[in-house]
Amino acid sequence: MGLRRAVLARNGLCVQVGDRYAVMPEEAMKVLFLTRYSQRGGSSRYMVHQYLPAYAQAGMTCTVAPLFDDRYFDFGVLDRPTGIGEIARHSLYYTRRVLLRLRALIDAHRYDLVVLEKELFPYVPYGFEEWLRRRGAKLVVLFDDATYAYYRQHPFPLVRLLCRGKIERIVRGATHVIVWNDHLAGYMRRLNPRVSVVNSGVDITRYPPKDYRAPRTTDRLVIGWIGTPNGFPYLRSLETVFAELAQQYPIELHVISSMAYSSAHVQVVNRTWSMQTEVQHLHDLDIGVMPLPNDEWTQGKSGVKAVQYLAVGVPAVCSPVGVARRLITHNVNGMLADHPTAWRCALTRLLDDPDLRERMGMAGRATVIQSYSTQSVAPRLVDILLQAGRSA
């Protein structure tokens, strides 16, 4: 029996009111999601918001209380590090959001389960999470990156001091921990045996396949990258490769982000990211790239940009780091490249062969449908939350 039909038979009608999803009757499990962002924030969108309908269908009454709402993204804070001056300029906003989060914590005892994205307050020492736990909250914590490494490597000594060991203490006290990466799981399981790994997922109905028979919108071959501006240094690692390829092929680089990227070696077309235009911009790509150095931070990444490329049938070339090792089967649904020569060879093969691009792209989409779509991932997440909510 399908997930929706099973729930309807067991619990009755599933209803949606605005951003709130609920299933009747009243004894449905009540879950509070304390996300960092509204749906505009990638991490919150891919870890929580896109699964809310599935949770509702499975018999949960879901309430989402983001720390930062949509207005936060109008400040452009993801385009640069957030400093004291930035916080001071928007002090009223930050104060209001902190107070709303504190109110949510006070009300948390009314819920059967509290699901937390990483931490309650960034840059604040451990303590609020312990208060929540001591009040009896069953706490499930979500991680899609190595937040512990971020704090360890932070350039400001005060941040390193205040948040030293914070993430580890959160993990130790959690009822359950969900991670989007095997590397994260290995680290977290040293702190808490109740750790589950799930794949990064995208809604396959929202990411239709690219039409390889449609007329091209440009005579140039398009290499593309999608992500936030803090990933630009990774993209810049390919500048010498782009310079060599630009001497041989009519290429352009499409960058889908919230900030403009510039290059001295290849023609760049900047596409401003939005949920409304994201898929069309992905369809414009011939090849998607995900370059990463191999370090503690990048090994913990969820690899969602590569999943996005594959979901729309665009072949991906990725560094063999973290999730990419499992997602990409070399020369089948994409290619792995660990040094400039390998990157140049992989991109050259795909630029030379449109049939190869289509075959790999469609193989990649099949991979996503089977293992990296919300449709394939949701049942596992539902099961984890239901079991955590029923635990003693």
Solvent accessible surface area in square Angstrom, and as a share of the most:
residue,aa,sasa,rsa
1,M,166,0.74
2,G,34,0.32
3,L,60,0.30
4,R,113,0.41
5,R,153,0.56
6,A,27,0.21
7,V,1,0.00
8,L,68,0.34
9,A,81,0.63
10,R,135,0.49
11,N,28,0.15
12,G,32,0.31
13,L,116,0.58
14,C,22,0.13
15,V,52,0.30
16,Q,109,0.48
17,V,110,0.63
18,G,58,0.56
19,D,125,0.65
20,R,110,0.40
21,Y,34,0.13
22,A,17,0.13
23,V,2,0.01
24,M,98,0.44
25,P,52,0.33
26,E,153,0.69
27,E,141,0.63
28,A,9,0.07
29,M,25,0.11
30,K,82,0.35
31,V,0,0.00
32,L,5,0.02
33,F,2,0.01
34,L,1,0.00
35,T,1,0.01
36,R,38,0.14
37,Y,29,0.11
38,S,13,0.09
39,Q,82,0.36
40,R,96,0.35
41,G,1,0.01
42,G,30,0.29
43,S,25,0.16
44,S,0,0.00
45,R,17,0.06
46,Y,24,0.09
47,M,4,0.02
48,V,1,0.00
49,H,26,0.12
50,Q,40,0.18
51,Y,1,0.00
52,L,7,0.03
53,P,53,0.34
54,A,15,0.12
55,Y,5,0.02
56,A,0,0.00
57,Q,40,0.18
58,A,2,0.02
59,G,6,0.05
60,M,0,0.00
61,T,18,0.10
62,C,1,0.01
63,T,28,0.16
64,V,31,0.18
65,A,25,0.20
66,P,32,0.20
67,L,5,0.02
68,F,23,0.09
69,D,39,0.20
70,D,70,0.36
71,R,131,0.48
72,Y,15,0.06
73,F,29,0.12
74,D,102,0.53
75,F,26,0.11
76,G,20,0.19
77,V,5,0.03
78,L,57,0.28
79,D,39,0.20
80,R,116,0.42
81,P,125,0.79
82,T,53,0.31
83,G,35,0.34
84,I,145,0.74
85,G,39,0.38
86,E,9,0.04
87,I,74,0.38
88,A,63,0.49
89,R,163,0.60
90,H,43,0.19
91,S,52,0.34
92,L,155,0.77
93,Y,10,0.04
94,Y,26,0.10
95,T,73,0.42
96,R,135,0.49
97,R,20,0.07
98,V,59,0.34
99,L,105,0.52
100,L,76,0.38
101,R,7,0.02
102,L,54,0.27
103,R,146,0.53
104,A,13,0.10
105,L,3,0.01
106,I,93,0.47
107,D,27,0.14
108,A,2,0.02
109,H,105,0.47
110,R,143,0.52
111,Y,52,0.20
112,D,64,0.33
113,L,0,0.00
114,V,1,0.01
115,V,2,0.01
116,L,0,0.00
117,E,2,0.01
118,K,10,0.04
119,E,5,0.02
120,L,0,0.00
121,F,11,0.05
122,P,27,0.17
123,Y,87,0.33
124,V,53,0.30
125,P,58,0.36
126,Y,37,0.14
127,G,33,0.32
128,F,78,0.32
129,E,6,0.03
130,E,31,0.14
131,W,107,0.37
132,L,2,0.01
133,R,101,0.37
134,R,186,0.68
135,R,98,0.36
136,G,60,0.58
137,A,18,0.14
138,K,56,0.24
139,L,4,0.02
140,V,0,0.00
141,V,0,0.00
142,L,5,0.03
143,F,0,0.00
144,D,18,0.09
145,D,24,0.12
146,A,0,0.00
147,T,8,0.04
148,Y,4,0.01
149,A,1,0.00
150,Y,78,0.30
151,Y,7,0.03
152,R,135,0.49
153,Q,106,0.47
154,H,17,0.08
155,P,106,0.66
156,F,126,0.52
157,P,88,0.55
158,L,113,0.56
159,V,20,0.12
160,R,90,0.33
161,L,105,0.52
162,L,72,0.36
163,C,3,0.02
164,R,188,0.68
165,G,30,0.28
166,K,3,0.01
167,I,2,0.01
168,E,20,0.09
169,R,128,0.47
170,I,3,0.01
171,V,0,0.00
172,R,133,0.49
173,G,22,0.21
174,A,1,0.01
175,T,31,0.18
176,H,35,0.16
177,V,0,0.00
178,I,1,0.00
179,V,0,0.00
180,W,5,0.02
181,N,2,0.01
182,D,81,0.42
183,H,58,0.26
184,L,0,0.00
185,A,1,0.01
186,G,39,0.37
187,Y,22,0.08
188,M,0,0.00
189,R,124,0.45
190,R,175,0.64
191,L,36,0.18
192,N,2,0.01
193,P,110,0.69
194,R,115,0.42
195,V,12,0.07
196,S,11,0.07
197,V,26,0.15
198,V,4,0.03
199,N,31,0.16
200,S,4,0.03
201,G,0,0.00
202,V,0,0.00
203,D,43,0.22
204,I,23,0.12
205,T,107,0.62
206,R,71,0.26
207,Y,2,0.01
208,P,60,0.38
209,P,59,0.37
210,K,27,0.12
211,D,88,0.45
212,Y,51,0.19
213,R,182,0.66
214,A,47,0.36
215,P,125,0.79
216,R,122,0.44
217,T,121,0.71
218,T,37,0.21
219,D,142,0.73
220,R,87,0.32
221,L,26,0.13
222,V,1,0.00
223,I,1,0.01
224,G,0,0.00
225,W,3,0.01
226,I,7,0.04
227,G,21,0.20
228,T,63,0.36
229,P,10,0.06
230,N,113,0.58
231,G,7,0.07
232,F,17,0.07
233,P,88,0.55
234,Y,45,0.17
235,L,0,0.00
236,R,103,0.37
237,S,75,0.48
238,L,4,0.02
239,E,21,0.10
240,T,87,0.51
241,V,2,0.01
242,F,1,0.00
243,A,25,0.19
244,E,71,0.32
245,L,0,0.00
246,A,35,0.27
247,Q,156,0.69
248,Q,114,0.51
249,Y,38,0.14
250,P,72,0.45
251,I,4,0.02
252,E,12,0.05
253,L,1,0.00
254,H,5,0.02
255,V,1,0.01
256,I,0,0.00
257,S,3,0.02
258,S,65,0.42
259,M,94,0.42
260,A,73,0.56
261,Y,3,0.01
262,S,74,0.48
263,S,31,0.20
264,A,100,0.78
265,H,91,0.41
266,V,13,0.08
267,Q,91,0.40
268,V,34,0.20
269,V,36,0.21
270,N,64,0.33
271,R,79,0.29
272,T,104,0.60
273,W,59,0.21
274,S,32,0.20
275,M,55,0.24
276,Q,158,0.70
277,T,55,0.32
278,E,2,0.01
279,V,23,0.13
280,Q,101,0.45
281,H,28,0.12
282,L,0,0.00
283,H,37,0.17
284,D,30,0.15
285,L,0,0.00
286,D,3,0.02
287,I,0,0.00
288,G,0,0.00
289,V,0,0.00
290,M,6,0.03
291,P,4,0.02
292,L,26,0.13
293,P,62,0.39
294,N,97,0.50
295,D,60,0.31
296,E,55,0.25
297,W,57,0.20
298,T,1,0.01
299,Q,48,0.21
300,G,0,0.00
301,K,56,0.24
302,S,17,0.11
303,G,7,0.07
304,V,34,0.19
305,K,40,0.17
306,A,0,0.00
307,V,0,0.00
308,Q,7,0.03
309,Y,0,0.00
310,L,0,0.00
311,A,0,0.00
312,V,0,0.00
313,G,0,0.00
314,V,0,0.00
315,P,0,0.00
316,A,0,0.00
317,V,0,0.00
318,C,0,0.00
319,S,7,0.04
320,P,23,0.14
321,V,7,0.04
322,G,21,0.20
323,V,8,0.05
324,A,0,0.00
325,R,154,0.56
326,R,108,0.39
327,L,2,0.01
328,I,5,0.03
329,T,74,0.43
330,H,88,0.39
331,N,71,0.36
332,V,83,0.48
333,N,5,0.02
334,G,0,0.00
335,M,2,0.01
336,L,43,0.22
337,A,1,0.01
338,D,102,0.53
339,H,91,0.41
340,P,80,0.50
341,T,64,0.37
342,A,23,0.18
343,W,11,0.04
344,R,65,0.24
345,C,72,0.43
346,A,6,0.04
347,L,0,0.00
348,T,35,0.20
349,R,108,0.39
350,L,0,0.00
351,L,8,0.04
352,D,89,0.46
353,D,51,0.26
354,P,78,0.49
355,D,90,0.46
356,L,15,0.07
357,R,14,0.05
358,E,40,0.18
359,R,144,0.52
360,M,3,0.01
361,G,0,0.00
362,M,69,0.31
363,A,31,0.24
364,G,0,0.00
365,R,36,0.13
366,A,57,0.44
367,T,36,0.21
368,V,0,0.00
369,I,87,0.44
370,Q,145,0.65
371,S,38,0.25
372,Y,9,0.03
373,S,1,0.01
374,T,12,0.07
375,Q,89,0.40
376,S,43,0.28
377,V,8,0.05
378,A,7,0.06
379,P,69,0.44
380,R,116,0.42
381,L,1,0.01
382,V,9,0.05
383,D,69,0.36
384,I,11,0.05
385,L,2,0.01
386,L,24,0.12
387,Q,107,0.48
388,A,5,0.04
389,G,10,0.10
390,R,169,0.62
391,S,40,0.26
392,A,146,1.13
